[in-house]
Amino acid sequence: MPASADDAQFIAERAANIERVAHTLDVRSNAGLLRKPGQALEWIDAVTEPGFAAALMSMSAHPETWLKAIEQAAEPSTLKNFSQASDPQVLADWFYSSIDPTFQHALLSRALDPAKARRWLSAVSDPRFYAPAIAVMTPATPLEWVQVTADGRVLRPLAAWLDPKNALGWLRLPAELAAARADKPVPEPWLKRLPQRY
């Protein structure tokens, strides 16, 4: 039986939310989601949708999600990722956005959007929304955790922590970060920057 247009849209949205969750959990690049207040606003809007919650529920039950996160955390790019928070330009953007009434209005209007509330009400009455939670409670999910331990896949992320390439990357990292900051001086007028509009 061919899938209806509604089912096809649901599948497409689910795939997009799974990709969004994977990007959110990727500790090598996820700080980039919050670098620009305007981009962060879009991200906050997306992750407060019911589809994101369903995708997160589904992915968090599977061991592969956590094994991948542990493996990614071993890479030197993880520290580079989080070091973005100390960039003066980023701090200035967020400071001016926090006192910008346009940004505040955009944040509140999205949070209190009646359409979002209706989507949540519709989702909780849709059996497809509960499917990931029901899948977590099946015997197959605990067996995945047993299997990943038995077949040695749980050791793969630990190998990344012992990889000499990663170790050398961590040793080079302080010098690379210092060189990057020296090559990219803070622009003089950043304190006088006008608030950006949303």
SENUMI-428199 format. One record per residue (C-alpha): residue in three letters; x, y, z. Coordinates in steps of 0.25 Angstrom, whole numbers, padded with zeros to 4 digits, always signed. Each point is the difference from the previous one (the first is absolute). Example, Ala and Ser with C-alpha at 12.3 -4.5 7.8 and 13.67 -1.06 7.14 Angstrom:
// SENUMI-428199
ala+0049-0018+0031;ser+0006+0014-0002;
***
This chain:
// SENUMI-428199
met+0000+0000+0000;pro+0006+0013-0004;ala+0003+0010+0011;ser-0009+0012+0000;ala+0005+0015-0001;asp-0001+0001+0015;asp+0008-0012+0003;ala+0011+0005-0011;gln+0000+0013+0007;phe+0002-0006+0014;ile+0011-0009-0005;ala+0007+0012-0006;glu-0001+0008+0012;arg+0005-0012+0009;ala+0012-0001-0009;ala+0003+0015+0001;asn-0002-0001+0015;ile+0010-0012+0001;glu+0010+0008-0007;arg-0002+0012+0009;val+0002-0008+0012;ala+0012-0006-0005;his+0006+0014-0003;thr-0004+0004+0014;leu+0007-0011+0006;asp+0013+0001-0008;val+0009+0006+0010;arg+0010+0003-0011;ser-0009+0011-0007;asn-0012+0003+0009;ala+0004+0013+0006;gly-0001+0006-0014;leu-0015-0001+0002;leu+0001+0010+0010;arg+0010+0010-0006;lys-0010+0009-0006;pro-0012+0004+0008;gly-0009+0000-0012;gln+0005-0015-0004;ala-0002-0004+0015;leu-0014+0006-0001;glu-0003-0010-0011;trp+0006-0011+0007;ile-0008+0002+0013;asp-0012+0001-0008;ala+0003-0013-0007;val+0004-0008+0013;thr-0013+0004+0007;glu-0009-0007-0011;pro-0006-0013+0004;gly+0007-0007-0012;phe+0014+0003+0006;ala-0004-0006+0014;ala-0005-0013-0007;ala+0013-0001-0008;leu+0008+0003+0012;met-0008-0011+0008;ser+0003-0010-0011;met+0015+0003-0002;ser+0003+0000+0015;ala-0005-0014+0002;his+0010-0006-0010;pro+0015-0002+0005;glu+0006+0004-0014;thr-0004+0015+0003;trp+0008+0000+0013;leu+0012-0008-0005;lys+0001+0010-0012;ala-0001+0012+0010;ile+0011-0006+0009;glu+0009-0002-0013;gln-0002+0014-0005;ala+0003+0006+0014;ala+0014-0006-0002;glu+0003+0009-0012;pro+0008+0013+0002;ser-0011+0007-0008;thr-0009-0002+0013;leu+0008+0011+0007;lys+0001+0009-0012;asn-0015-0001+0000;phe-0002+0004+0014;ser+0010+0011-0001;gln-0009+0008-0009;ala-0007+0004+0013;ser+0012+0009+0004;asp+0000+0007-0013;pro-0002+0015+0003;gln-0009+0002-0013;val-0009-0011+0005;leu-0002+0006+0014;ala-0002+0014-0006;asp-0011-0006-0010;trp-0007-0007+0012;phe+0001+0013+0009;tyr-0006+0009-0010;ser-0011-0010-0004;ser-0004-0002+0014;ile-0003+0015+0002;asp-0006+0001-0014;pro-0015+0000+0001;thr-0002-0005-0014;phe+0008-0013+0004;gln-0008-0001+0013;his-0013+0001-0008;ala+0004-0010-0010;leu+0004-0010+0012;leu-0013+0002+0007;ser-0009+0000-0012;arg+0006-0014-0004;ala-0001-0006+0014;leu-0014+0005+0001;asp-0005-0003-0014;pro-0014-0006+0001;ala+0004-0009-0013;lys+0011-0007+0008;ala-0009-0003+0012;arg-0010-0006-0011;arg+0011-0008-0006;trp+0003-0006+0014;leu-0015-0003+0003;ser-0001-0007-0013;ala+0013-0007+0002;val-0004-0006+0013;ser-0013-0005-0006;asp+0008-0007-0011;pro+0004-0014+0002;arg+0012+0002-0009;phe+0006+0010+0010;tyr+0000-0011+0011;ala+0006-0010-0009;pro+0015+0003+0004;ala-0004-0001+0015;ile-0007-0013-0003;ala+0012-0005-0007;val+0009+0003+0012;met-0008-0009+0008;thr+0001-0012-0009;pro+0009-0012+0004;ala+0009+0003-0013;thr+0005+0013+0006;pro+0007-0006+0013;leu+0005-0011-0009;glu+0007+0011-0009;trp+0008+0004+0012;val+0004-0014+0003;gln+0004-0003-0014;val+0008+0013-0001;thr+0008-0004+0012;ala+0001-0015-0004;asp+0005+0003-0015;gly+0011+0010+0005;arg-0006+0012-0007;val+0000+0007+0014;leu+0015+0000-0001;arg+0000+0008-0013;pro-0002+0014+0006;leu+0012-0004+0010;ala+0009-0002-0011;ala-0002+0014-0005;trp+0005+0005+0014;leu+0013-0008-0002;asp+0002+0004-0015;pro+0014+0006-0001;lys-0006+0010-0011;asn-0010+0005+0010;ala+0010+0001+0011;leu+0010+0008-0009;gly-0012+0009-0004;trp-0003+0003+0015;leu+0015+0004+0002;arg+0000+0009-0012;leu-0013+0007+0004;pro+0004+0011+0010;ala+0010+0005-0010;glu-0010-0001-0011;leu-0011+0008+0008;ala+0011+0010+0004;ala+0004+0002-0015;ala-0015+0001-0005;arg-0002+0011+0011;ala+0012+0008-0004;asp-0004-0001-0015;lys-0014+0005+0003;pro+0001+0012+0009;val-0013+0005+0006;pro-0005+0012-0009;glu+0000+0013+0006;pro-0014+0004-0001;trp-0006-0012+0005;leu-0004+0007+0013;lys-0008+0010-0008;arg-0007-0010-0009;leu-0015+0003-0002;pro-0010-0011+0005;gln-0003-0010-0012;arg-0015-0001-0004;tyr-0008-0013-0001;
***
